[in-house]
């Protein structure tokens, strides 16, 4: 059993079923580890060590491991950047419109299907001790929150923008650049003008 645990530890606490089988691990062994609470099922074919050290954004890592093209977005990204006082109950991820996102056992995920041009812009990679995740940069996140303000709530988008404009790293030119690319400049500009007066 220790050799199985070692395989997980070599991959930040995760392992795909196909990789375990390739290492000669029988499915009965995996089932015993699962029923014994040693590992947890993230999605069919992907497992994580149950007692592996959890980081504060472990759900983001889990979501990006389970959904290959997932990018943390919208309210979840606002939370990561500490631009909102509320924490969403689900991990919000964007995938390209043509992608198929699997259903996850954990974490609870809300998938948003972005057009190709909207999906590609502003992706950054965050490295953690337990793995990496992809997330939209701060300016792209705010623009997207305004794009989806009817689904998220306008208060979420406005709160994110207010907190962004108060931060020392606020870059209005960069924000407007993303807003123009995303065809949201006409929506965001009046809010920015009202908030910086």
N, C-alpha and C positions, 0 to 999 in steps of 0.2 A: 504493500500500500504506500510506503514511503516514496517509492520511485514515482508513483502517480502524483503525489503531493509536490514532489520536486519539479515535475513537468509544469504544474500550475505556477509554482513560484518563479520559474524561469520566464514566464510570460505575464508578469504583473498580477498573478492570481487568477488568470483566465486560461481556458483551454477549449479548443474546438474538438468535437467528437471525432472528426476525421483525423485530426492530429494525434489524438490519444490512441486510436486504432492503429495508426501508422507506427506508433511506438510499441505496438504489441499488447496494449491494454485491452482486456476483454470487456464487453458491455456489462457483464455481471458485476465486475469490479466497480464500474462506474455507477451501476444501480445501487450497490451496497453503500458507496460513499454518499450517494444522494439520499437514500432512506436513513442513513446514519447521521445526516445533518452535517457532514464534512464539506460537501459542495452544494451549491445552489444552481438551479436551472434559470438562465437568463432568457433563453429562447430555445426552440428545438435545435440541438447541435452545438450550443454554447453554454459553458458552465463556468462558475466562479467559486473559489475557495470561500467557505462561509466565514471563517475566522480571519480572513486576510485584513490587514489594517485598512480601515475605511478612511478616506479623505473627505473633506467637506463637500466636494463636488463629485462624489463617486457616481451618482446617478447620471451625470453627464458622460463620464467615461463608459459606463455600462451601455448607455444609449448609442454612443458612437461605435462601440465594439460590436453591438448587435445589429446595427443598421449601417452598413459600410459607407453610405454617402450622407449620413445625417450630419447636420450642422446645428448647434445650439442657437436658438433664435428667440426673438420677441420677448415675452415676459421673463422667461428663464435667463436670457442674456442680460436683461435689465437687472435682474437679481444678482447675477454674477458680478456685474460692474457696480453694484451697490447704488443703483439709481432709483430704486423703488423700496417702499417700506413693506410691501407685501411679497410673499413667496408663493409662487404658483404651486398648486397641488400636483401638477404633472410636469414632466420635462418636455418642453416645447422644442421640436426639431423641424428643420426644413430639409426637404429632399427635392431633387428635380422632378418635375411634373410626371415624367414617364417612368419613374422608379416605382418599385413595389416595396413597401415597408412591411416587414413581418410584425405579427403581434407579439409583444413581449410579456413574459411573466413578471418581470421586474426590470427597470422601474416603470411606473405608469407613464406612458408617452402620448403626447398629442402631436400628430404629424401634420405639417403644412406643406402643400405641394406648390413649389415656386416655379415660375417660368425659368427657362434656361438662363436668360440674361440676369434676372433677379437673383437666381441661386448662386451664380458664379462670383458676384462682386463681394469683396470685403471679408473673405474667409481667413481666419487666423487659426493657428494651432497652439494649444496650451499643453505644456508638458507637466505631468504630476508624477509622484512616486509610484502610483498604481496604474499609470497608462496615460495616453494622450486623448484629447478631445478637440473637435473643431467647433469654432464659435465665430459668429459675425462680429466685426469690430464695433466699437461703441457708436460711431456715427451711423453706420448701416443699420444697426439695431434700432436706433431712434426713428429713422426713416421708415423701417418696416413696421414699427409699432403704430405709426400714423396710417400706414397703408391698411393695417388690419384693426384699426381703432373701433370699428363697429363690432368686431368679434371679441376683442380684448376689453373694450371699454375705453372711451376717450380719456377718462381720468388717468388710466395707466400710461398712455402715451404722453399726456401733458405733464404728469409727475416726472417721468423719465427725462423729458426735455428740460423742465425747470431745474432738476438736479444736475443735469449735464451743463447747463449754462452757468451754474454756480461754481462748477469745478475749475480748478486752475488749468486743467488740460483741455478746456473747451476750445474748439477750433471751428468757428462758424463757417469759414470758407470750405473746410472739408465736409462739414455737415451739409451745406448747400450743394456741394459737388455731388454727394450721394443722392440728395433729394432730386437734383436735376436728372441724374442717370435713371432714377426710379420713378420719374414723372410725378414727384410729390412736392416739388418746390413751391407751387402755388398754394398748397395746403399748409405747409410748414412755415413759410415766410411770415404770414401774419401773426402766428403764435410767437415766433422768435422776436419780432418787432414789439409785440405787446409785453413780453417778459423782460426785455433788456432796457426798457424805458425807465 
